[in-house]
Amino acid sequence: MKAIAKRFASDESGATAIEYGLVAAMMGIAVVTIFTAFKDKLTLAFGTMGDAINSQAGKISQ
């Protein structure tokens, strides 16, 4: 039983994949947190850009 536990403790196969997965998860959480914090500002900015594009498109089609 000790040999199995020792082998398990020293086995590092798959550790890199797990580390990359943890880093990706942390980055995803950071992105969601940032977008949540700036949601109102982003909504206003994209709304303003959309309005500007629509007003210019109206001038082109006339």
C-alpha positions, 0 to 999 in steps of 0.5 A: 500500500505504501508503494502505491501511495508513493507512486501516486504522490510522485506521478506528475503525468497530466500535471501540465494539462491541469495547470493550463486548465486552471489558468484558463479557468482563472482567466475566464473568471477574470474576463467575466468579472471585468465585463460584469463590472463595466456592463453599463459602460459597455452597453452605452458605448456599443449603443452609441456606436450602433446609433452612429452607424445607423444614422450614417447608413440612413444618409447613404441610402437616401 
